[in-house]
Amino acid sequence: MHSIIDSFSRALFLIVNLDKELLGIILLSIGVSGTALVAASFIGLPLAALLGFKKFPLKGLLVSLLNTFMGLPPVVAGLFVYLLLSRSGPLGFMGLLYTPSAMVIAQTILAFPIVVSLCHSSLVSVDPIIRQASMTLGATPFQISMTIINEARYGIMSGIIAALGRVMAEVGAILIVGGNIAGYTRVMTTTIALETDKGNFELALALGIILLVISLSINLVLYTIQKRGVITIQR
């Protein structure tokens, strides 16, 4: 019991004093996950809009595949990226394996189907009356689309935040493609796993506390957005 309390005390000491190693790991984690989220959103949002507004062959199959890939195991995504970026792979000449860029690619693959599926679901859930009213008022197709997007904005933001929560807590894929190199590709989740195995519970606990705070913040933001969306619908 005494050792547990002592470990927590040392972990809090690292946090309060902004330990250099701790801060570097946190900033790298946020940078990698944030970049992956931006990339996934930049690619995923237009695709979600396309799926929501247009009809084309095999659309249902594509939506089903995206919904399936929402549960893609991180280690599978990591293995796929590793094979692409390895020296014998098609993109091996780029030399990205065991770099933060490889970690961003892996996390983008994990976040992409979540962004597309949840945002698409939000768009198709908008009341059809909104579209009909816009058409009656003489709105152009672009204006109709923007009106629907505006109505679905809370659901879209929820999808993006859900994707952020997924990548922030991910460990398998980035461990495979990043290599967990100290001071270069070591992020919060991989450091927690490594330091726990080494018995260095102070750093692991400090990062665990930070990760829990980040996760709690993400969930609070998600709850607030969803609550505001419900209130807007009721009005």
C-alpha positions in Angstrom: 0.0 0.0 0.0 2.8 2.4 0.9 4.6 1.7 -2.4 1.4 2.5 -4.4 0.9 5.8 -2.5 4.6 6.6 -3.1 4.3 5.9 -6.8 1.3 8.2 -7.1 3.1 10.9 -5.2 6.1 10.7 -7.5 3.7 10.7 -10.5 2.0 13.9 -9.4 5.4 15.4 -8.7 6.4 14.8 -12.4 3.1 16.3 -13.6 3.3 19.4 -11.3 6.9 20.1 -12.2 6.3 19.5 -15.9 9.1 16.9 -16.3 10.9 17.4 -19.6 10.6 13.7 -20.7 6.9 13.7 -19.7 6.1 16.9 -21.5 7.9 15.7 -24.7 5.9 12.5 -24.8 2.6 14.3 -24.2 3.3 16.9 -27.0 4.3 14.1 -29.4 1.2 12.2 -28.7 -1.0 15.2 -29.2 0.9 16.2 -32.3 0.6 12.7 -33.9 -3.1 12.2 -33.0 -4.0 15.7 -33.9 -2.4 15.5 -37.4 -4.0 12.2 -38.0 -7.4 13.6 -37.1 -7.0 16.6 -39.4 -5.9 14.3 -42.3 -8.8 11.9 -41.7 -11.3 14.7 -41.5 -9.9 16.4 -44.6 -10.4 13.2 -46.6 -13.4 11.8 -44.7 -15.8 14.7 -44.6 -16.1 15.2 -48.4 -16.6 11.4 -48.8 -19.3 11.5 -46.0 -21.0 14.4 -47.9 -20.8 12.4 -51.2 -22.4 9.4 -49.6 -25.1 11.5 -48.0 -26.1 13.5 -51.0 -25.4 11.4 -54.0 -26.7 8.1 -55.3 -24.3 5.8 -57.2 -23.7 2.1 -57.8 -22.4 0.1 -54.9 -23.0 2.9 -52.4 -24.6 0.6 -49.9 -21.6 -1.8 -50.1 -19.2 1.2 -49.5 -21.2 2.3 -46.5 -21.2 -1.2 -45.1 -17.4 -1.5 -45.5 -16.8 1.8 -43.8 -19.0 0.7 -40.9 -17.1 -2.5 -40.7 -13.7 -0.8 -40.7 -14.9 1.3 -37.7 -13.9 -1.7 -35.6 -10.6 -2.3 -37.5 -8.1 -3.8 -35.0 -5.2 -1.4 -34.6 -2.6 -4.1 -35.0 -4.0 -5.0 -38.4 -3.8 -1.3 -39.5 -0.2 -1.2 -38.2 0.7 -4.4 -40.0 -0.7 -3.0 -43.3 1.2 0.3 -42.9 4.4 -1.6 -41.9 4.2 -3.7 -45.1 3.7 -0.6 -47.2 6.6 1.3 -45.6 9.0 -1.5 -45.0 12.2 -1.6 -47.1 10.7 -4.2 -49.5 7.3 -2.5 -49.6 6.0 -0.3 -52.4 6.6 2.9 -50.3 9.8 1.8 -48.7 11.9 4.2 -50.7 10.3 7.1 -48.7 12.1 5.9 -45.5 9.1 6.7 -43.3 9.1 3.5 -41.2 9.8 4.1 -37.5 9.1 7.8 -37.8 6.2 10.0 -36.5 5.0 10.2 -40.1 4.3 6.5 -40.1 2.4 6.8 -36.9 0.3 9.6 -38.4 -0.5 7.4 -41.4 -1.6 4.4 -39.2 -3.8 6.6 -37.0 -5.3 8.3 -40.0 -6.4 4.9 -41.3 -8.0 4.1 -37.9 -9.8 7.5 -37.7 -10.9 7.7 -41.3 -13.8 5.2 -41.2 -15.1 6.6 -37.9 -15.2 10.1 -39.3 -16.9 9.0 -42.6 -19.4 6.6 -41.0 -20.5 8.9 -38.1 -20.7 12.0 -40.2 -22.6 10.2 -43.0 -25.0 8.9 -40.4 -25.6 12.4 -39.1 -26.3 13.7 -42.6 -28.8 11.1 -43.5 -30.5 11.5 -40.1 -31.5 15.1 -40.9 -35.3 15.5 -41.1 -36.3 15.3 -44.8 -38.6 18.3 -44.3 -35.4 20.4 -44.2 -34.6 19.4 -47.7 -38.2 19.8 -49.0 -38.5 23.2 -47.4 -35.2 24.4 -49.0 -36.3 23.2 -52.4 -39.7 24.9 -52.0 -37.9 28.2 -51.2 -36.0 27.8 -54.5 -32.6 26.9 -53.0 -29.9 25.6 -55.3 -28.5 22.1 -54.8 -25.4 23.6 -53.1 -27.5 25.7 -50.7 -29.6 22.6 -49.9 -26.5 20.7 -49.1 -25.1 23.4 -46.9 -28.4 23.7 -45.0 -28.4 19.9 -44.3 -24.7 20.1 -43.2 -25.6 23.0 -40.9 -28.4 20.9 -39.3 -26.1 17.9 -38.9 -23.2 20.0 -37.5 -23.4 18.6 -33.9 -23.4 15.0 -35.2 -20.5 15.8 -37.4 -18.5 17.3 -34.6 -19.4 14.3 -32.4 -18.0 12.0 -35.1 -14.7 13.9 -35.3 -14.3 13.9 -31.5 -15.1 10.2 -31.3 -12.3 9.6 -33.9 -9.9 11.7 -31.7 -10.7 9.5 -28.7 -10.0 6.4 -30.7 -6.6 7.5 -31.9 -5.5 9.0 -28.6 -5.9 5.7 -26.8 -4.4 3.6 -29.6 -1.2 1.6 -28.9 -0.9 -1.4 -31.3 -0.5 0.3 -34.7 1.9 3.0 -33.6 4.0 0.5 -31.7 4.4 -1.6 -34.9 5.2 1.3 -37.3 6.8 3.7 -34.8 9.1 1.3 -33.0 8.7 3.1 -29.6 12.0 5.0 -30.0 12.8 7.1 -26.9 12.6 10.8 -27.7 11.4 10.2 -31.2 8.4 8.0 -31.6 7.5 7.2 -28.0 4.0 8.4 -27.2 1.8 8.1 -24.0 0.2 4.7 -24.6 3.4 3.0 -25.7 5.4 4.5 -22.9 2.8 3.3 -20.3 3.1 -0.2 -21.6 7.0 -0.1 -21.7 7.4 1.6 -18.3 5.0 -0.8 -16.6 7.0 -3.8 -17.9 10.2 -2.1 -16.6 8.6 -1.5 -13.2 8.9 2.3 -13.6 5.4 3.0 -12.3 6.0 6.7 -11.6 6.2 7.8 -15.3 3.5 5.2 -16.3 1.1 6.6 -13.7 1.8 10.2 -14.6 1.1 9.5 -18.2 -1.9 7.4 -17.3 -3.3 10.3 -15.3 -2.7 12.7 -18.2 -4.4 10.3 -20.6 -7.4 9.9 -18.4 -7.7 13.7 -18.1 -7.6 14.0 -21.9 -10.1 11.2 -22.4 -12.4 12.8 -19.8 -12.1 16.2 -21.6 -12.9 14.6 -24.9 -16.0 12.9 -23.4 -17.2 16.1 -21.8 -16.9 18.0 -25.0 -18.7 15.1 -26.8 -21.5 15.2 -24.2 -21.8 18.9 -24.4 -22.1 18.8 -28.2 -24.7 16.0 -28.1 -26.7 17.8 -25.5 -26.7 21.0 -27.5 -27.8 19.0 -30.6 -30.7 17.5 -28.7 -31.8 20.9 -27.4 -31.6 22.3 -31.0 -33.8 19.5 -32.3 -36.4 20.0 -29.5 -36.6 23.7 -30.5 
